[in-house]
C-alpha cells in the first residue's frame, strides 16, 4: 500500500511539474497519428502517459479493494506475486480501454478533417463529450457498477479465488466494473487532453468521491446535471466559453 500511495503521489507530481515547466507533451500524449513520429513510437508514448493517468485518477479509488485483497492474499504462497497479478489484471483492463479510446479518437479526428464545419467548432466536440458523460450519470449501468465498487468487501467475498490465475481474474473483474463506472468521464479527458490539470483534478475528485466518499451516491446525479449544463454551455455559447486550447 505505501508503494501504491507513493506511485499515486508521483503521478500527480509529474503531471503538475510537466504543466508548470511547459513539458506537458511528455505526459499529455493522446494522439496515435503524429507528424514526423513513427506509429509504434507514438503508441508507446501514449501507453506510458496513460499509465501515469491511471495511477493518478484510478488507483486512488481502488485502494480500499487493494487493501482488502492484500489481507486476504497474505496467507497464500508468494503473496507479493499474487498481489502483482491482481493489480496487473486491473491495469490491463484500463490499458485496453485507453487503446480503444485512442483508436476511436483517431478515427473521429480523421472524420472531422473532412467535416469543415466541425473543425471550426471544436466546442461542439467538447460539448458532446460532456453531454455523454452527464447523461451516463443517470443510467442503471452506472449505478450497478458503482454499487460493486462501493462494496469491496462483498465483492471480494463473492469472487476471491486463490492462486495467480484467481488474482488476475479478480483484478480484471474489478477493473471492468471500474471502467463501467468511469468510462464516460474518462472520454472527456481524451477530448481535453489526458494530462490537462484543469480538467484532470475535478474529474478525478468526482470519480474518487463517487466510489469511496461517505455520500458518494448523492453526488452522482447532481454531477450529471452539472455536466449536462456545461456541455450545453460549450455548444450554445461558443462566443464566451471556448474549448480547451489544444483543440483549436
ZIZI-V311158 format. One record per run of one state. SS is the DSSP state (2 for helix, 1 for strand, 0 for the rest). FROM is the first residue (numbers start at 1). TO is the last residue. Records with the same first field share a line. If there is no record, write none. Layout:
SS = FROM-TO + FROM-TO
This chain:
0 = 1-1 + 22-23 + 27-38 + 58-58 + 74-78 + 113-115 + 120-121 + 137-139 + 151-151 + 160-162 + 193-196 + 213-215 + 237-244 + 248-248
2 = 2-21 + 24-26 + 39-57 + 59-73 + 79-112 + 116-119 + 122-136 + 140-150 + 152-159 + 163-192 + 197-212 + 216-236 + 245-247
